Amino acid sequence: MKERLKEDFLHHVWLFKQFKIRGLMTTEGRPLEIQASGFHNKDAGPDFTNAKVKIGNTVWFGNVEIHVRSSDWMRHQHQNNPAYNNVILHVVFDADVPIYRENGKAIPCLELRRLIPSYVLHQYNRLVSTSEKIPCQAQLEEVKEVVRKTWLERLLIERLENKMLRLERLFLQNNKDWEETFYQLLTRNFGMRVNAVPFELLAKSLPLKLLRKYRAQPFQLDALIFGQAGLLEGNFTDEYPQNLQAEYTFLATKYQLQALKGEIWKYSRLRPPNFPTIRLSQFSDLMGKSEHLFREIVECESLHQLKKILHAQASIYWQEHVAFDKPTKKGPSLLGVSTKYSFIINAVIPLLFLYGLRKGNSIYQDRALKWLEEIPPEQNTIIRHWKGLGFEAKSAAQTQALLQLKNEYCDKKRCVHCAIGSSILRKVKQLQLLTE
């Protein structure tokens, strides 16, 4: 069993005292009483701080370090780190070797091997060894609704915080320019999952300040965007791409632009409304509507108003084509509502959250959360799977939380860090704890 154990499981066992706590003895045979487990330290240094234990007749205040094997102390080089000098108790599953302080005295050690009830070990092994998409899906009914609800609320904030960390790096790279940062973020989202990278490369190769110069000139804007995307190479039959090609050649020479390779764009398994050509035309239309798009969004107070700001429509040519020189039946040219919601969820809300944090004004975070509550739940395979397990999301706020739960906890088997998994692990009868 110990080969499958992870240290974070032992952290959970120590924190919630999921082991027999009566008649404890150190490995040296001295009576041990745990009076306070301490505070879980998730930063550098000992695992638990400000613990209180009684060993023999002496009460000790200090830190507790936890390992699967006591020899991990040396493997982690703690003997060379002064931060571990005040460890008062070494808690391990397997005390394979004694550990000594610099003065030669042994560090008191508690071995958990025979103290953790078999039920707890079984539950843990059941969670981390399952092949199910959701490790605890067979036990979800055991979890109280209040635990689920509270945990999902926390996961939503965690997801937004994770996104903000990535966005802050982009913001700093752009010399704290909110408009440029939003431009790059929004452009990437125009590519959805399949063409996100090509769209991101497009934004980085075509600065926002250049697009602003031609904001009132739709044809030149189209030429810049399609040309820079690498889609104006070759010979064309239609007059529209021929004219775009000539215009881009002029603009590329004037501004020393280097076009991307047209081969990077993907079309397979995409419905025509999601073809990069259609998305690029819609993108061009949106870029021509406002010189300060993010400023308009910051000033926006309702979701309805925000959707109007994101209104975009492909040009007339793309209403009858899906590629240059390839006519087709008239298709949808408007940016769909579901796509707008995707932009709002993945671009607008995370950056608005960061904006509010940096400006010290919680009104923007509150507004972002309110919009997430108003947006209908997202539809994808992960959300459908959760629905089958009884988690029926009512809004995008809940689907974002469920995505965070699946991607960051279930997929990584971080059950002991999950309030739901932890709740299942803690369902041990007191009788078993006292008698096993």
C-alpha positions in Angstrom: 0.0 0.0 0.0 2.8 2.5 0.8 4.0 2.5 -2.8 0.7 4.0 -3.8 0.4 6.5 -0.9 1.1 10.1 -1.5 2.3 12.6 1.0 -0.8 14.8 0.5 -3.0 11.8 1.7 -1.0 11.7 5.0 -1.5 15.5 5.3 -5.2 14.8 5.1 -5.0 12.0 7.7 -3.1 14.2 10.1 -5.2 17.3 9.6 -8.5 15.5 10.2 -7.0 13.0 12.7 -8.1 10.0 10.7 -6.1 7.6 12.7 -6.4 6.0 16.1 -5.4 8.8 18.5 -5.7 7.0 21.8 -2.6 5.6 23.4 -0.2 7.0 20.9 3.5 6.3 21.2 6.5 7.7 19.4 8.8 5.2 17.7 11.1 5.5 20.8 8.3 4.3 23.0 7.3 7.6 24.6 3.6 8.6 25.2 2.3 11.1 22.7 -0.7 13.3 22.8 -1.8 15.6 19.9 -3.3 18.7 21.3 -3.3 20.8 18.1 -2.5 19.6 14.6 -1.3 23.0 13.5 -1.9 25.0 10.4 -1.5 23.4 7.0 1.5 25.2 5.3 1.2 25.1 1.5 4.3 27.2 1.0 8.0 26.3 1.5 8.9 24.9 4.9 7.5 22.3 7.2 4.0 20.9 6.4 2.2 22.1 9.5 3.1 25.1 11.6 2.1 26.1 15.2 1.3 22.5 16.3 1.1 21.5 19.9 2.0 18.0 21.1 2.8 16.5 24.5 5.6 13.9 24.5 6.1 12.3 27.9 5.6 15.0 30.4 6.7 17.9 28.1 4.4 20.0 25.9 6.0 21.2 22.7 5.0 24.0 20.3 6.4 24.1 16.8 6.2 22.5 13.4 5.3 19.0 12.1 6.8 17.5 9.0 5.1 14.6 7.2 6.6 12.0 4.9 5.7 8.6 3.5 9.0 7.2 4.7 11.2 8.8 7.4 14.1 8.5 5.0 12.4 11.1 2.8 13.8 13.6 5.2 17.3 13.1 3.8 16.0 12.7 0.2 14.4 16.1 0.5 17.6 17.6 2.0 15.8 18.9 5.1 18.9 18.2 7.2 20.5 21.1 5.3 17.6 23.5 5.7 17.5 25.7 8.9 13.7 26.0 8.4 13.3 22.5 9.7 15.3 23.0 12.9 12.2 23.5 15.0 10.3 20.4 13.8 8.8 18.9 17.0 7.3 15.8 15.4 8.1 13.8 12.3 4.9 12.0 11.1 5.5 9.1 8.7 3.7 6.1 7.3 6.8 4.0 7.5 9.6 4.8 9.9 12.4 3.1 8.0 15.3 5.0 9.5 15.6 7.3 12.6 16.2 11.0 11.9 18.5 13.2 14.0 18.9 16.9 14.7 22.2 18.6 14.2 23.0 18.1 17.9 22.7 14.3 17.5 19.3 14.0 19.2 16.6 12.0 17.5 13.5 13.9 16.2 10.4 12.4 17.8 8.6 10.3 15.2 5.0 9.0 14.9 4.5 6.0 12.6 1.0 5.8 11.1 1.3 2.4 9.4 -0.8 0.6 12.0 -2.9 3.5 13.1 -4.8 4.4 9.9 -8.0 2.4 9.7 -8.2 0.0 6.8 -11.5 1.7 5.8 -9.7 5.0 5.3 -6.9 3.3 3.3 -9.5 1.4 1.2 -11.4 4.6 0.4 -8.2 6.4 -0.6 -7.1 3.6 -2.8 -10.5 3.3 -4.4 -10.4 7.0 -5.4 -6.8 7.1 -6.7 -6.8 3.8 -8.6 -10.2 4.0 -10.3 -10.4 4.3 -14.1 -13.6 6.4 -14.0 -13.5 9.9 -15.3 -14.7 11.2 -11.9 -12.9 9.1 -9.3 -15.7 9.5 -6.7 -18.7 9.3 -9.0 -20.0 6.1 -7.4 -20.0 7.8 -3.9 -21.2 11.3 -4.9 -24.6 10.7 -3.3 -22.9 10.4 0.1 -21.8 14.1 -0.2 -24.1 16.7 1.4 -25.5 19.3 -1.0 -24.0 22.1 1.1 -20.6 20.7 0.6 -21.0 20.5 -3.2 -22.5 24.0 -3.4 -19.8 25.7 -1.3 -17.0 23.9 -3.1 -18.2 24.8 -6.5 -18.5 28.4 -5.5 -14.9 28.3 -4.3 -13.8 26.5 -7.6 -15.3 29.3 -9.7 -13.1 31.9 -7.9 -10.1 29.6 -8.2 -10.6 29.2 -11.9 -10.9 33.0 -12.3 -7.7 33.5 -10.2 -5.8 31.0 -12.3 -6.9 32.8 -15.5 -5.9 36.1 -14.0 -2.4 34.9 -13.2 -1.9 34.0 -16.9 -3.5 37.3 -18.0 -1.3 39.4 -15.7 1.8 38.0 -17.4 0.3 39.0 -20.8 -0.6 42.4 -19.3 2.9 43.1 -18.1 4.4 41.9 -21.5 2.2 44.5 -23.1 3.6 47.3 -20.9 0.3 47.4 -18.9 -1.8 48.3 -21.9 -5.3 47.1 -21.3 -6.5 47.6 -24.9 -3.6 45.7 -26.4 -4.0 42.9 -23.9 -7.7 42.5 -24.5 -7.1 42.7 -28.3 -4.7 39.7 -28.1 -6.9 37.8 -25.7 -10.0 38.3 -27.8 -8.2 37.5 -31.0 -7.1 34.1 -29.6 -10.7 33.4 -28.6 -11.9 34.0 -32.2 -10.1 30.9 -33.1 -12.0 28.9 -30.5 -10.1 25.7 -29.7 -9.0 24.6 -33.2 -7.5 27.9 -34.5 -6.6 29.6 -31.2 -2.9 29.5 -31.9 -3.1 30.9 -35.5 -5.3 33.7 -34.3 -2.9 34.4 -31.4 0.0 34.6 -33.8 -2.0 36.9 -36.0 -2.6 39.3 -33.1 1.1 39.3 -32.2 2.1 40.0 -35.8 -0.5 42.7 -36.4 -0.4 45.4 -33.6 -3.6 47.0 -32.5 -2.3 50.5 -33.2 -1.9 49.6 -36.9 -5.5 48.3 -37.2 -6.7 51.5 -35.5 -5.3 53.6 -38.4 -7.7 51.8 -40.8 -10.6 51.4 -38.4 -12.9 53.6 -40.7 -11.7 51.8 -43.9 -13.2 48.3 -43.9 -11.5 47.2 -47.2 -8.0 48.1 -46.0 -8.8 46.4 -42.6 -9.8 43.2 -44.5 -6.7 43.4 -46.6 -4.4 43.7 -43.5 -6.1 40.9 -41.6 -6.5 38.4 -44.5 -3.1 39.3 -45.9 -1.3 39.0 -42.6 -3.1 35.7 -42.0 -1.3 34.3 -45.1 -4.6 33.8 -47.0 -3.9 36.1 -49.9 -1.1 34.0 -51.5 -1.6 32.6 -55.0 -3.8 33.4 -58.0 -7.5 34.3 -57.6 -10.5 34.3 -59.9 -12.8 36.6 -57.9 -12.3 40.3 -58.0 -12.6 40.7 -54.2 -9.5 38.6 -53.3 -7.6 40.1 -56.2 -8.2 43.6 -54.9 -7.4 42.5 -51.3 -4.1 41.0 -52.5 -3.0 44.1 -54.2 -3.9 46.3 -51.2 -2.1 44.0 -48.8 1.0 44.0 -51.0 1.1 47.8 -50.7 0.4 47.9 -47.0 2.9 45.1 -46.2 5.6 47.0 -48.0 4.6 50.3 -46.3 4.7 48.8 -42.8 7.2 46.0 -43.3 4.8 43.2 -42.5 5.7 39.6 -42.7 2.6 37.4 -43.3 1.9 34.1 -41.5 1.9 30.9 -43.4 -1.6 30.1 -44.7 -1.1 26.4 -44.0 -1.4 27.0 -40.2 -5.2 27.5 -40.5 -7.4 24.4 -39.9 -10.7 23.6 -41.5 -11.2 19.9 -40.9 -14.1 18.9 -38.7 -15.3 22.5 -38.6 -18.8 23.7 -39.6 -18.6 26.5 -42.2 -19.7 29.2 -39.6 -16.5 28.3 -37.7 -14.1 28.4 -40.7 -11.2 30.7 -40.2 -12.2 32.8 -43.2 -15.6 33.6 -41.7 -14.1 34.2 -38.3 -11.5 36.6 -39.8 -14.2 38.6 -41.5 -16.2 38.9 -38.4 -13.1 39.8 -36.5 -12.4 42.6 -39.0 -15.9 43.9 -38.6 -15.5 44.0 -34.8 -12.1 45.7 -35.0 -13.6 48.5 -37.1 -16.4 49.3 -34.7 -14.4 50.8 -31.8 -11.0 52.3 -31.2 -11.2 51.5 -27.5 -13.1 48.2 -27.3 -12.0 47.3 -23.7 -12.9 50.8 -22.4 -16.4 50.3 -23.8 -16.6 46.9 -22.0 -15.4 48.4 -18.7 -18.2 51.0 -18.9 -20.8 48.4 -19.8 -23.3 47.7 -17.1 -25.5 44.9 -18.5 -25.0 41.6 -20.3 -27.4 42.7 -23.0 -25.4 45.8 -23.6 -22.2 43.7 -23.7 -23.6 41.4 -26.3 -24.4 44.4 -28.5 -20.8 45.7 -28.2 -19.6 42.3 -29.4 -21.9 42.3 -32.5 -20.0 41.3 -35.6 -21.0 40.2 -39.1 -18.9 38.8 -42.0 -18.8 41.0 -45.1 -21.1 40.4 -48.1 -18.6 38.3 -49.9 -18.5 35.8 -47.0 -22.2 35.5 -46.9 -21.9 33.5 -50.2 -18.4 32.0 -49.8 -16.6 29.8 -47.3 -13.2 30.3 -49.0 -11.8 32.6 -51.7 -13.2 31.6 -55.2 -15.5 29.0 -53.6 -19.1 30.1 -53.7 -21.6 28.3 -51.5 -25.2 28.6 -50.4 -26.0 31.6 -48.3 -25.0 30.8 -44.7 -25.0 32.6 -41.3 -22.7 35.5 -41.3 -23.5 36.9 -37.8 -21.4 36.1 -34.8 -23.6 33.7 -32.9 -24.9 34.2 -29.4 -23.1 31.1 -28.1 -19.9 32.4 -29.6 -20.4 35.8 -27.9 -20.9 34.0 -24.6 -17.7 32.1 -25.1 -15.8 35.3 -25.7 -17.4 36.8 -22.6 -16.6 33.8 -20.4 -13.0 33.3 -21.6 -11.9 36.8 -22.5 -14.1 39.6 -21.1 -14.7 38.3 -17.6 -11.2 37.2 -16.6 -9.7 40.5 -17.8 -12.4 42.5 -16.2 -11.7 40.6 -12.9 -8.0 41.5 -13.2 -8.9 45.1 -14.0 -11.0 45.4 -10.9 -8.3 43.9 -8.8 -5.6 46.2 -10.1 -7.9 49.3 -9.9 -8.9 48.3 -6.3 -12.6 48.5 -7.3 -14.7 45.4 -6.6 -17.6 46.6 -8.7 -15.9 45.0 -11.7 -15.4 41.6 -10.1 -19.0 41.7 -8.8 -20.2 42.6 -12.4 -18.1 39.8 -13.9 -19.6 37.2 -11.4 -23.1 38.6 -12.1 -22.7 38.1 -15.8 -21.5 34.5 -15.3 -24.6 33.8 -13.3 -26.7 35.3 -16.1 -25.1 33.4 -19.0 -26.7 30.0 -19.8 -24.6 26.8 -18.9 -22.0 25.8 -21.4 -22.5 22.6 -23.4 -19.7 20.2 -23.8 -18.9 16.5 -23.1 -17.5 17.3 -19.6 -20.7 19.2 -18.6 -22.9 16.5 -20.0 -21.0 13.9 -18.0 -21.5 15.9 -14.8 -25.2 16.2 -15.6 -25.4 12.4 -15.8 -24.0 12.3 -12.3 -26.6 14.7 -10.9 -24.7 18.0 -11.3 -27.1 19.9 -13.5 -25.6 23.3 -14.0 -27.9 26.3 -14.2 -25.4 28.9 -15.4 -22.0 29.5 -16.9 -20.8 30.2 -13.3 -21.5 26.6 -12.4 -20.1 25.1 -15.6 -16.9 27.0 -15.1 -16.7 25.6 -11.6 -17.4 22.0 -12.9 -14.7 22.4 -15.6 -12.2 23.5 -12.8 -13.2 20.5 -10.7 -12.7 18.0 -13.6 -9.5 19.4 -15.0 -7.6 20.4 -11.8 -8.8 17.8 -9.3 -10.5 14.7 -10.9 -8.1 14.3 -13.8 -5.1 14.8 -11.5 -6.5 12.5 -8.8 -6.2 15.4 -6.2 -9.0 13.9 -4.2 -7.6 14.9 -0.8 -7.4 18.5 -1.9 -11.0 18.5 -3.1 -13.8 19.2 -0.6 -15.9 16.5 -2.2 -13.2 13.9 -2.1 -12.1 14.9 1.4 -15.7 14.6 2.6 -15.9 11.1 1.3 -12.6 10.2 2.9 -13.8 11.6 6.2 -16.8 9.4 6.3 -15.3 6.9 8.8 -17.4 5.7 11.7 -16.0 6.8 15.0 -16.3 3.3 16.2 -13.8 2.1 13.6 -11.3 4.8 14.6 -11.5 3.7 18.2 -11.5 -0.1 17.8 -9.4 -1.0 14.7 
